[in-house]
Amino acid sequence: MRESLFNLLGPVDGASVIDLFAGSGALGIEALSRGARRCRFVDDDPGACRTIRENLEQLQLTGAVVECRDVLAVLRAERGRGARYDVVLADPPYGSWAVQEPALAEAIPAVLAPDGVVAVESDARTEPRLPLALVTSRRYGSARVTLFRHP
């Protein structure tokens, strides 16, 4: 799944990335290992944040910040400080996109760089919608990857 997502994204060399609902940090770690300049990992679960830190340390990756906070609170703070990301990775728990979508639809475009891309991973039945231009939406077994850009 990660391979497919990054094949759709293309090169991330030098990119500024934010990994929302980061879990183990697998997507952001993949971005860093593919040359992203920096990645902000966001998850509100202390166990997940601990796992991300351990994975980053074990892999000796630099350019990472781990925020153990609510995703929407972090997005509001990043918007307030004018932060923009080239790649926004969003992988909320499967089945929760419908509940998360309205708030994320407001918050994500505000932190997306003008030429940036958003990658949403969801269950295969869910077709995410954001107020951005749909690039592609592909099913991979029980999962779906949907990419968006500014119109």
VOBA-1610 file (N, C-alpha, C; in pm, whole numbers, padded with zeros to 5 digits, always signed):
BEGIN
Met+00081-00119+00000Met+00000+00000+00000Met+00086+00126+00000Arg+00188+00130+00088Arg+00277+00246+00091Arg+00344+00268-00044Glu+00390+00158-00102Glu+00457+00167-00233Glu+00363+00229-00337Ser+00240+00182-00339Ser+00141+00234-00434Ser+00114+00382-00411Leu+00100+00421-00284Leu+00075+00561-00252Leu+00190+00649-00300Phe+00313+00607-00273Phe+00427+00689-00313Phe+00452+00684-00463Asn+00411+00579-00529Asn+00418+00578-00676Asn+00321+00682-00732Leu+00204+00697-00671Leu+00109+00798-00715Leu+00161+00939-00684Leu+00222+00957-00567Leu+00273+01088-00527Leu+00389+01134-00615Gly+00474+01041-00651Gly+00594+01077-00725Gly+00704+01120-00630Pro+00810+01184-00681Pro+00924+01222-00599Pro+00884+01318-00486Val+00943+01299-00369Val+00919+01388-00255Val+01050+01452-00208Asp+01152+01448-00291Asp+01282+01506-00256Asp+01266+01650-00212Gly+01318+01681-00094Gly+01315+01817-00043Gly+01181+01865+00008Ala+01082+01780+00009Ala+00946+01821+00046Ala+00931+01840+00197Ser+00838+01926+00230Ser+00793+01945+00368Ser+00663+01865+00381Val+00659+01771+00476Val+00550+01675+00487Val+00486+01683+00625Ile+00354+01666+00630Ile+00285+01647+00757Ile+00207+01517+00748Asp+00227+01431+00847Asp+00164+01299+00851Asp+00057+01302+00961Leu-00069+01312+00922Leu-00181+01323+01014Leu-00235+01185+01050Phe-00272+01165+01175Phe-00316+01034+01224Phe-00202+00935+01197Ala-00083+00971+01238Ala+00039+00904+01196Ala+00053+00759+01240Gly-00011+00718+01349Gly+00000+00578+01393Gly+00144+00540+01421Ser+00197+00445+01348Ser+00337+00402+01365Ser+00434+00497+01297Gly+00382+00589+01216Gly+00467+00682+01143Gly+00514+00628+01009Ala+00458+00517+00966Ala+00506+00449+00845Ala+00506+00540+00721Leu+00399+00619+00702Leu+00393+00702+00581Leu+00496+00815+00586Gly+00503+00885+00699Gly+00601+00993+00711Gly+00744+00942+00706Ile+00768+00828+00767Ile+00902+00767+00763Ile+00938+00731+00619Glu+00841+00680+00545Glu+00866+00650+00403Glu+00901+00778+00328Ala+00831+00887+00357Ala+00860+01014+00290Ala+01003+01060+00323Leu+01041+01053+00451Leu+01178+01092+00489Leu+01281+01003+00421Ser+01253+00873+00415Ser+01350+00781+00353Ser+01360+00802+00202Arg+01258+00867+00144Arg+01261+00898+00001Arg+01309+01039-00027Gly+01363+01107+00075Gly+01426+01236+00052Gly+01350+01358+00098Ala+01235+01342+00164Ala+01165+01459+00217Ala+01258+01533+00313Arg+01251+01663+00312Arg+01338+01747+00395Arg+01298+01740+00541Arg+01167+01741+00567Arg+01118+01735+00704Arg+00979+01674+00707Cys+00944+01621+00823Cys+00810+01564+00841Cys+00763+01589+00983Arg+00643+01639+00994Arg+00575+01658+01123Arg+00476+01544+01138Phe+00496+01460+01239Phe+00409+01347+01267Phe+00307+01390+01371Val+00179+01365+01346Val+00075+01408+01439Val-00016+01291+01472Asp-00027+01262+01601Asp-00121+01160+01648Asp-00151+01193+01794Asp-00275+01168+01836Asp-00311+01202+01974Asp-00294+01084+02071Asp-00247+00971+02021Asp-00228+00853+02106Asp-00083+00849+02156Pro-00063+00857+02290Pro+00074+00856+02343Pro+00154+00732+02302Gly+00089+00616+02293Gly+00159+00494+02250Gly+00207+00505+02107Ala+00123+00562+02020Ala+00162+00582+01880Ala+00281+00678+01872Cys+00275+00786+01949Cys+00385+00884+01947Cys+00515+00821+01994Arg+00508+00738+02096Arg+00626+00668+02145Arg+00682+00577+02035Thr+00593+00506+01967Thr+00635+00417+01859Thr+00702+00495+01746Ile+00646+00608+01710Ile+00705+00692+01604Ile+00846+00734+01645Arg+00861+00783+01767Arg+00994+00827+01814Arg+01094+00712+01812Glu+01050+00595+01857Glu+01138+00478+01857Glu+01177+00439+01715Asn+01080+00443+01623Asn+01109+00408+01483Asn+01206+00508+01421Leu+01186+00636+01448Leu+01276+00739+01395Leu+01418+00721+01449Glu+01427+00692+01579Glu+01558+00672+01641Glu+01627+00549+01583Gln+01552+00440+01571Gln+01610+00316+01519Gln+01659+00334+01376Leu+01585+00410+01296Leu+01623+00432+01156Leu+01719+00550+01139Gln+01746+00621+01248Gln+01836+00736+01247Gln+01796+00841+01144Leu+01664+00867+01137Leu+01613+00968+01045Leu+01609+01103+01115Thr+01644+01206+01042Thr+01641+01342+01096Thr+01534+01422+01023Gly+01509+01542+01072Gly+01411+01628+01008Gly+01269+01598+01052Ala+01255+01532+01167Ala+01122+01492+01214Ala+01085+01563+01343Val+00956+01595+01353Val+00896+01646+01476Val+00775+01559+01502Val+00759+01512+01626Val+00644+01431+01664Val+00557+01513+01758Glu+00432+01531+01720Glu+00337+01605+01803Glu+00229+01510+01852Cys+00223+01491+01981Cys+00124+01404+02041Cys+00005+01491+02084Arg-00070+01533+01984Arg-00184+01624+02004Arg-00294+01591+01905Asp-00408+01650+01928Asp-00521+01636+01837Asp-00485+01694+01699Val-00519+01620+01595Val-00486+01660+01458Val-00542+01798+01425Leu-00666+01822+01458Leu-00727+01952+01424Leu-00661+02066+01500Ala-00623+02044+01625Ala-00554+02148+01702Ala-00420+02181+01638Val-00349+02079+01592Val-00220+02102+01526Val-00241+02176+01394Leu-00340+02135+01316Leu-00365+02202+01188Leu-00402+02350+01210Arg-00482+02379+01312Arg-00517+02519+01342Arg-00391+02598+01381Ala-00306+02537+01464Ala-00182+02604+01505Ala-00090+02628+01385Glu-00077+02528+01300Glu+00009+02542+01181Glu-00046+02651+01088Arg-00176+02654+01072Arg-00237+02759+00989Arg-00208+02896+01049Gly-00222+02907+01181Gly-00199+03034+01249Gly-00058+03086+01235Arg+00038+02996+01227Arg+00177+03040+01210Arg+00218+03049+01064Gly+00125+03022+00973Gly+00153+03034+00830Gly+00229+02918+00770Ala+00230+02804+00836Ala+00302+02687+00784Ala+00232+02632+00661Arg+00311+02589+00564Arg+00258+02526+00443Arg+00338+02399+00417Tyr+00269+02297+00372Tyr+00330+02166+00348Tyr+00314+02127+00202Asp+00422+02070+00149Asp+00419+02021+00011Asp+00337+01893+00000Val+00340+01812+00105Val+00268+01685+00107Val+00194+01673+00241Val+00063+01651+00232Val-00018+01625+00350Val-00065+01480+00338Leu-00026+01399+00437Leu-00066+01258+00441Leu-00172+01244+00549Ala-00288+01191+00515Ala-00396+01174+00612Ala-00445+01030+00608Asp-00428+00963+00720Asp-00468+00822+00730Asp-00547+00802+00860Pro-00668+00862+00866Pro-00748+00845+00988Pro-00791+00700+01005Pro-00827+00661+01127Pro-00874+00523+01145Pro-00986+00490+01045Tyr-00977+00371+00986Tyr-01078+00332+00888Tyr-01217+00345+00948Gly-01308+00393+00866Gly-01445+00410+00909Gly-01471+00545+00973Ser-01367+00625+00999Ser-01388+00753+01066Ser-01385+00873+00971Trp-01357+00851+00844Trp-01343+00965+00752Trp-01470+01049+00748Ala-01587+00988+00743Ala-01712+01064+00734Ala-01727+01161+00851Val-01687+01119+00969Val-01696+01204+01087Val-01589+01314+01081Gln-01471+01280+01034Gln-01357+01372+01030Gln-01363+01470+00912Glu-01428+01429+00803Glu-01420+01503+00677Glu-01457+01651+00687Pro-01568+01692+00748Pro-01600+01836+00747Pro-01490+01923+00808Ala-01437+01884+00923Ala-01332+01964+00986Ala-01202+01958+00907Leu-01168+01840+00854Leu-01045+01828+00775Leu-01057+01905+00643Ala-01177+01910+00586Ala-01199+01983+00461Ala-01174+02132+00479Glu-01195+02180+00599Glu-01168+02321+00628Glu-01020+02342+00662Ala-00961+02249+00736Ala-00826+02270+00789Ala-00714+02236+00692Ile-00727+02129+00616Ile-00616+02083+00531Ile-00580+02182+00421Pro-00676+02237+00344Pro-00636+02329+00237Pro-00557+02450+00287Ala-00580+02490+00411Ala-00513+02608+00467Ala-00365+02584+00493Val-00322+02459+00504Val-00180+02431+00529Val-00111+02368+00407Leu-00184+02355+00298Leu-00128+02295+00177Leu-00058+02402+00092Ala+00068+02377+00057Ala+00143+02469-00029Ala+00073+02479-00165Pro+00092+02591-00236Pro+00024+02609-00364Pro+00039+02493-00463Asp+00157+02432-00468Asp+00179+02319-00559Asp+00177+02186-00485Gly+00123+02186-00363Gly+00125+02067-00280Gly+00021+01964-00317Val+00031+01849-00252Val-00061+01737-00277Val-00105+01679-00143Val-00231+01638-00138Val-00287+01570-00022Val-00313+01426-00061Ala-00268+01334+00022Ala-00296+01191+00002Ala-00378+01142+00120Val-00498+01092+00092Val-00587+01040+00196Val-00596+00889+00178Glu-00571+00816+00286Glu-00591+00672+00284Glu-00718+00644+00364Ser-00808+00566+00304Ser-00936+00533+00368Ser-00973+00390+00334Asp-01084+00345+00393Asp-01133+00213+00353Asp-01183+00224+00209Ala-01188+00113+00138Ala-01216+00112-00005Ala-01353+00169-00041Arg-01450+00156+00049Arg-01587+00204+00021Arg-01599+00355+00034Thr-01507+00417+00103Thr-01514+00561+00128Thr-01445+00638+00016Glu-01515+00738-00035Glu-01457+00826-00136Glu-01443+00965-00074Pro-01325+00996-00022Pro-01305+01125+00045Pro-01333+01243-00048Arg-01382+01349+00013Arg-01406+01473-00061Arg-01342+01586+00018Leu-01269+01669-00054Leu-01209+01789+00002Leu-01233+01902-00096Pro-01231+02027-00053Pro-01251+02139-00146Pro-01123+02169-00224Leu-01072+02064-00285Leu-00950+02069-00366Leu-00978+01991-00494Ala-00891+02002-00590Ala-00907+01928-00716Ala-00870+01782-00696Leu-00959+01693-00733Leu-00932+01549-00726Leu-00833+01512-00836Val-00724+01448-00797Val-00624+01402-00893Val-00654+01258-00933Thr-00671+01171-00835Thr-00703+01032-00861Thr-00753+00967-00733Ser-00827+00860-00749Ser-00873+00780-00636Ser-00864+00634-00681Arg-00785+00556-00608Arg-00760+00417-00649Arg-00784+00322-00534Arg-00844+00209-00566Arg-00867+00104-00467Arg-00752+00004-00470Tyr-00715-00039-00351Tyr-00613-00143-00335Tyr-00668-00240-00230Gly-00737-00343-00274Gly-00798-00438-00181Gly-00902-00369-00095Ser-00882-00368+00037Ser-00978-00308+00128Ser-00949-00160+00156Ala-00851-00104+00085Ala-00812+00035+00108Ala-00829+00119-00019Arg-00830+00249+00000Arg-00837+00345-00111Arg-00735+00456-00084Val-00669+00502-00188Val-00581+00618-00182Val-00639+00723-00275Thr-00659+00843-00221Thr-00715+00953-00298Thr-00620+01071-00289Leu-00586+01128-00404Leu-00496+01243-00410Leu-00572+01369-00452Phe-00535+01481-00388Phe-00595+01612-00418Phe-00484+01714-00435Arg-00514+01820-00512Arg-00427+01936-00526Arg-00514+02061-00524His-00449+02178-00509His-00525+02302-00523His-00577+02311-00666Pro-00697+02367-00683Pro-00753+02380-00820Pro-00670+02473-00907
//
